[in-house]
C-alpha cells in the first residue's frame, strides 16, 4: 500500500456525522498547511501567486464492508498535478508529530498497546493543541487506520498499533 505522497485515513463505517467530518477536515487542512508554510522547504511552494491546494479523494471499498478511505495530497493550484515533494514533506511531518504525541502520553502503554482514550487526557499544550483536536476528531469518526508511505497507525477500540516498514 505504498502510495507516494498521499496521506490516507480509513474509516470503519460509511455512516458518520457530517459535522465531525467537517471539523476533522478543517483542523487537518489548517494544521498541514500551517506547518508547511512555516517550514523553509514547504514555504517555497506558497511564495507564488498560484498556491498549492490540498485535494481529497474519497473512495468506498468495493467489498461488502462499509469502509471508506480518504486520500489527501497537495496539487498545483487547483489542478490535478500532484505536488509529490510537498506532500511527502508535509505528511511525513504530520505523521511524525502524531506518533510522537501518541507515544508521549504517560498512560499510553498497556499490555495490548497504546490507549487511544488516554491521549485525550494529555495536557493540551499550545504546541500540540490542534493535533489533539485532530485526534479527538479521528476517534469520533471511527478512523481505523492512518497510512502514510509504509507506516500505519491502526486504531482498534481503545488500543493503537504503530507499524513502520
C-alpha positions as CSV (number, residue, x, y, z in Angstrom):
1,X,0.0,0.0,0.0
2,X,2.8,2.4,-0.9
3,X,1.1,5.4,-2.4
4,X,3.8,8.1,-2.7
5,X,2.9,11.5,-1.3
6,X,-0.6,10.5,-0.2
7,X,-2.0,10.6,3.4
8,X,-4.8,8.0,3.8
9,X,-7.4,7.8,6.5
10,X,-9.6,4.7,6.5
11,X,-12.9,5.0,8.3
12,X,-14.7,1.8,9.5
13,X,-18.2,2.8,8.5
14,X,-19.7,4.9,5.7
15,X,-22.3,6.4,8.0
16,X,-20.8,9.2,10.1
17,X,-21.7,12.7,11.3
18,X,-21.2,15.4,8.8
19,X,-20.2,17.9,11.5
20,X,-17.5,15.5,12.7
21,X,-16.1,15.1,9.2
22,X,-16.2,18.8,8.5
23,X,-14.5,19.6,11.8
24,X,-11.8,16.9,11.1
25,X,-11.1,18.1,7.6
26,X,-10.9,21.8,8.7
27,X,-8.5,21.0,11.5
28,X,-6.4,18.7,9.4
29,X,-6.2,21.2,6.5
30,X,-5.2,24.1,8.8
31,X,-2.5,22.0,10.6
32,X,-0.9,20.7,7.4
33,X,-1.0,24.0,5.5
34,X,0.3,26.0,8.5
35,X,3.2,23.6,9.2
36,X,4.1,23.6,5.5
37,X,4.1,27.3,5.1
38,X,6.2,27.8,8.3
39,X,8.9,25.5,7.1
40,X,11.7,26.6,4.8
41,X,11.1,23.7,2.4
42,X,7.3,24.0,2.3
43,X,7.2,27.8,2.3
44,X,8.8,27.9,-1.1
45,X,5.8,26.3,-2.6
46,X,3.5,29.0,-1.2
47,X,5.5,32.0,-2.4
48,X,4.0,32.1,-5.9
49,X,0.6,33.6,-6.7
50,X,-0.6,30.0,-7.5
51,X,-0.8,28.4,-4.1
52,X,-0.8,24.6,-3.6
53,X,-4.2,23.1,-2.9
54,X,-5.0,20.2,-0.6
55,X,-7.1,17.7,-2.6
56,X,-9.3,15.0,-1.2
57,X,-10.1,11.7,-3.0
58,X,-12.9,9.7,-1.3
59,X,-13.2,6.0,-2.1
60,X,-15.6,3.3,-0.8
61,X,-14.2,-0.2,-0.7
62,X,-15.8,-2.4,-3.4
63,X,-16.2,-5.3,-0.9
64,X,-19.3,-5.7,1.3
65,X,-17.5,-3.7,4.1
66,X,-18.6,-0.2,4.9
67,X,-15.1,1.2,4.9
68,X,-14.3,4.5,3.2
69,X,-10.8,5.8,2.5
70,X,-9.9,9.5,2.3
71,X,-6.7,10.1,0.3
72,X,-5.2,13.6,0.8
73,X,-2.5,15.2,-1.3
74,X,-1.2,18.6,-2.5
75,X,-1.9,19.6,-6.0
76,X,-0.7,22.6,-8.0
77,X,-3.2,25.5,-7.9
78,X,-6.5,23.5,-8.2
79,X,-5.2,21.3,-11.0
80,X,-4.7,17.6,-10.9
81,X,-0.9,18.0,-10.9
82,X,0.3,16.2,-7.8
83,X,3.0,18.1,-5.8
84,X,4.6,14.9,-4.6
85,X,7.6,16.6,-2.9
86,X,5.5,18.9,-0.9
87,X,3.0,16.2,0.0
88,X,5.8,13.9,1.1
89,X,7.4,16.6,3.3
90,X,4.1,17.8,4.8
91,X,2.6,14.4,5.6
92,X,5.8,13.0,6.9
93,X,6.0,15.9,9.4
94,X,2.3,15.4,10.4
95,X,2.7,11.7,10.7
96,X,5.8,12.0,12.9
97,X,4.2,14.6,15.1
98,X,1.2,12.3,15.5
99,X,3.4,9.4,16.5
100,X,5.4,11.5,19.0
101,X,2.1,12.7,20.6
102,X,0.8,9.1,20.8
103,X,4.0,7.9,22.4
104,X,4.4,10.8,24.8
105,X,1.3,10.0,26.8
106,X,2.3,8.6,30.2
107,X,-0.8,6.5,30.3
108,X,-0.3,5.2,26.8
109,X,1.4,1.9,27.4
110,X,-0.9,-1.0,28.2
111,X,-0.5,-4.7,27.8
112,X,-2.2,-4.5,24.4
113,X,-0.6,-1.3,23.2
114,X,-1.3,2.4,23.4
115,X,-4.6,3.5,24.8
116,X,-6.4,5.8,22.4
117,X,-8.6,7.3,25.1
118,X,-5.7,8.3,27.4
119,X,-4.4,10.7,24.7
120,X,-7.4,12.8,25.2
121,X,-6.4,13.4,28.9
122,X,-3.0,14.7,27.8
123,X,-2.3,18.3,29.0
124,X,-3.2,20.4,26.0
125,X,-0.1,22.5,25.5
126,X,-0.3,25.2,22.8
127,X,2.1,23.4,20.5
128,X,0.0,20.2,20.3
129,X,-3.5,21.6,20.8
130,X,-4.6,21.3,17.2
131,X,-3.0,17.9,16.9
132,X,-5.0,16.7,20.0
133,X,-8.2,18.2,18.4
134,X,-7.5,16.2,15.2
135,X,-7.0,13.1,17.3
136,X,-10.4,13.7,19.0
137,X,-12.0,14.0,15.6
138,X,-10.3,10.8,14.5
139,X,-11.8,8.9,17.4
140,X,-15.3,10.4,16.8
141,X,-15.1,9.5,13.1
142,X,-14.2,5.9,13.9
143,X,-11.0,6.0,11.9
144,X,-9.5,2.6,11.7
145,X,-6.1,3.3,10.0
146,X,-3.9,6.3,9.2
147,X,-1.5,5.4,6.5
148,X,1.5,7.3,5.1
149,X,4.2,5.8,2.9
150,X,5.0,2.5,4.5
151,X,3.8,3.4,8.0
152,X,0.4,2.7,9.6
153,X,-1.3,3.8,12.7
154,X,-4.0,1.3,13.5
155,X,-6.8,2.2,15.9
156,X,-8.8,-0.7,17.3
157,X,-11.2,0.4,20.0
158,X,-9.1,1.5,22.9
159,X,-5.7,0.5,21.6
160,X,-3.2,1.8,18.9
161,X,-0.6,-0.1,17.0
162,X,2.1,1.8,15.1
163,X,3.8,-0.2,12.2
164,X,6.8,1.2,10.3
165,X,8.5,-0.6,7.5
